[in-house]
Amino acid sequence: MKRFSSFLVGLIFFTLSAGQVFPAESLDDSIHYLLDYVANSNATFIRNGQTHTPQEAVDHIKAKYEHFKKEIKTPEDFIRLSASKSLLTGQPYRVRTADGKEMRLDEWLTDALKKHRAE
């Protein structure tokens, strides 16, 4: 039992110190990354059937972020609340990439976030 306790204490210490050596990216940094990803995408954004430029999409997502800021605790919250669907119609936002593929914006951003985290 004493060995297990020592192991557990060591594991906790290692976990805490590893977190200090390799800090997680802040929420603000993740949101900034996602907004830059949209802004630099060369994609077409579709909201309620209307197409928008990357900058228009960023402006809209930022406005929704300000509206939901108190509820956003994770990058996934940011995507879900600010970049997934219209509050007015409930229609999902879509993105058409430069190669012509069209998909839901929240799925596209979630994939971008996963790739960013893996870097």
NORVENTA-V319264 format. One record per residue. N is the residue number from 1. RES is the residue in three letters. SS is DSSP state (H for helix, E for strand, - for the rest). PSI is psi as a letter, one per 40 degrees, with the letter a starting at -180 (* if undefined). OMEGA is omega in whole degrees, 0 to 359 (none if undefined). Layout:
n=N res=RES ss=SS psi=PSI omega=OMEGA
n=N res=RES ss=SS psi=PSI omega=OMEGA
This chain:
n=1 res=MET ss=- psi=d omega=180
n=2 res=LYS ss=H psi=d omega=178
n=3 res=ARG ss=H psi=d omega=180
n=4 res=PHE ss=H psi=d omega=179
n=5 res=SER ss=H psi=d omega=178
n=6 res=SER ss=H psi=d omega=178
n=7 res=PHE ss=H psi=d omega=181
n=8 res=LEU ss=H psi=d omega=178
n=9 res=VAL ss=H psi=d omega=178
n=10 res=GLY ss=H psi=d omega=179
n=11 res=LEU ss=H psi=d omega=178
n=12 res=ILE ss=H psi=d omega=180
n=13 res=PHE ss=H psi=d omega=180
n=14 res=PHE ss=H psi=d omega=180
n=15 res=THR ss=H psi=d omega=180
n=16 res=LEU ss=H psi=d omega=181
n=17 res=SER ss=H psi=d omega=177
n=18 res=ALA ss=H psi=d omega=177
n=19 res=GLY ss=H psi=d omega=178
n=20 res=GLN ss=H psi=d omega=180
n=21 res=VAL ss=H psi=d omega=182
n=22 res=PHE ss=- psi=g omega=184
n=23 res=PRO ss=- psi=i omega=177
n=24 res=ALA ss=- psi=i omega=178
n=25 res=GLU ss=- psi=h omega=181
n=26 res=SER ss=- psi=i omega=177
n=27 res=LEU ss=H psi=d omega=179
n=28 res=ASP ss=H psi=d omega=179
n=29 res=ASP ss=H psi=d omega=179
n=30 res=SER ss=H psi=d omega=179
n=31 res=ILE ss=H psi=d omega=178
n=32 res=HIS ss=H psi=d omega=178
n=33 res=TYR ss=H psi=d omega=182
n=34 res=LEU ss=H psi=d omega=178
n=35 res=LEU ss=H psi=d omega=176
n=36 res=ASP ss=H psi=d omega=179
n=37 res=TYR ss=H psi=d omega=177
n=38 res=VAL ss=H psi=d omega=184
n=39 res=ALA ss=H psi=d omega=184
n=40 res=ASN ss=- psi=e omega=190
n=41 res=SER ss=- psi=d omega=186
n=42 res=ASN ss=- psi=f omega=180
n=43 res=ALA ss=- psi=i omega=174
n=44 res=THR ss=E psi=h omega=182
n=45 res=PHE ss=E psi=h omega=186
n=46 res=ILE ss=E psi=h omega=180
n=47 res=ARG ss=E psi=h omega=181
n=48 res=ASN ss=- psi=f omega=177
n=49 res=GLY ss=- psi=e omega=180
n=50 res=GLN ss=E psi=h omega=179
n=51 res=THR ss=E psi=i omega=182
n=52 res=HIS ss=E psi=i omega=177
n=53 res=THR ss=- psi=i omega=175
n=54 res=PRO ss=H psi=d omega=181
n=55 res=GLN ss=H psi=d omega=176
n=56 res=GLU ss=H psi=d omega=178
n=57 res=ALA ss=H psi=d omega=178
n=58 res=VAL ss=H psi=d omega=180
n=59 res=ASP ss=H psi=d omega=180
n=60 res=HIS ss=H psi=d omega=180
n=61 res=ILE ss=H psi=d omega=178
n=62 res=LYS ss=H psi=d omega=179
n=63 res=ALA ss=H psi=d omega=178
n=64 res=LYS ss=H psi=d omega=177
n=65 res=TYR ss=H psi=d omega=179
n=66 res=GLU ss=H psi=d omega=179
n=67 res=HIS ss=H psi=d omega=185
n=68 res=PHE ss=H psi=e omega=189
n=69 res=LYS ss=H psi=d omega=182
n=70 res=LYS ss=H psi=d omega=181
n=71 res=GLU ss=H psi=e omega=186
n=72 res=ILE ss=- psi=h omega=181
n=73 res=LYS ss=- psi=e omega=182
n=74 res=THR ss=- psi=i omega=174
n=75 res=PRO ss=H psi=d omega=178
n=76 res=GLU ss=H psi=d omega=174
n=77 res=ASP ss=H psi=d omega=179
n=78 res=PHE ss=H psi=d omega=180
n=79 res=ILE ss=H psi=d omega=183
n=80 res=ARG ss=H psi=d omega=186
n=81 res=LEU ss=H psi=d omega=187
n=82 res=SER ss=H psi=e omega=189
n=83 res=ALA ss=- psi=f omega=182
n=84 res=SER ss=- psi=d omega=185
n=85 res=LYS ss=E psi=i omega=178
n=86 res=SER ss=- psi=h omega=175
n=87 res=LEU ss=- psi=d omega=183
n=88 res=LEU ss=- psi=d omega=186
n=89 res=THR ss=- psi=e omega=184
n=90 res=GLY ss=- psi=e omega=180
n=91 res=GLN ss=- psi=h omega=177
n=92 res=PRO ss=E psi=i omega=172
n=93 res=TYR ss=- psi=i omega=180
n=94 res=ARG ss=E psi=i omega=176
n=95 res=VAL ss=E psi=h omega=175
n=96 res=ARG ss=E psi=h omega=183
n=97 res=THR ss=- psi=i omega=183
n=98 res=ALA ss=- psi=d omega=179
n=99 res=ASP ss=- psi=e omega=175
n=100 res=GLY ss=- psi=e omega=179
n=101 res=LYS ss=- psi=h omega=178
n=102 res=GLU ss=E psi=h omega=181
n=103 res=MET ss=E psi=i omega=177
n=104 res=ARG ss=E psi=h omega=181
n=105 res=LEU ss=H psi=d omega=181
n=106 res=ASP ss=H psi=d omega=178
n=107 res=GLU ss=H psi=d omega=179
n=108 res=TRP ss=H psi=d omega=180
n=109 res=LEU ss=H psi=d omega=177
n=110 res=THR ss=H psi=d omega=177
n=111 res=ASP ss=H psi=d omega=178
n=112 res=ALA ss=H psi=d omega=179
n=113 res=LEU ss=H psi=d omega=178
n=114 res=LYS ss=H psi=d omega=179
n=115 res=LYS ss=H psi=d omega=179
n=116 res=HIS ss=H psi=d omega=179
n=117 res=ARG ss=H psi=d omega=181
n=118 res=ALA ss=H psi=e omega=181
n=119 res=GLU ss=- psi=* omega=none
